[in-house]
Amino acid sequence: MNLDSISQELDRLYEFEISRYIERCDELKKSGFKVYRNSSGQHKVVLSGRSAQDQPKQTDSFETGKIKKENIFVRAKNKVKRSIANFKSVIKFLKFLYHNYQNNGSI
């Protein structure tokens, strides 16, 4: 069974047999799939386990049909922000260890 036929099955079950729909969604989730549903009741089934960066945002690509990729400058700015935040976290942790060492005499 391919992912499109599973999506069509879920569309039909969601509309006509809601109790069977819930059971089928649970089965799929236990089998390692992710199930997405938009506001109009259409479903999309994908394999879970792919990293979040490999997949586009589900709301952008599924509801509009278009995948919106961020500008390279926006991605670079976000990367720099994350790097600075990580560096600050490391510094704070090292300060904590240093102050703890001074107060207690050992780690």
Secondary structure, 3 states (H helix, E strand, C coil): CCHHHHHHHHHHHHHHCHHHHHHHHHHHHHCCEEEEECCCCCEEEEECCCCCCCCCCHHHHHHHCCCCCCCHHHHHHHHHHHHHHHHHHHHHHHHHHHHHHHHHCCC
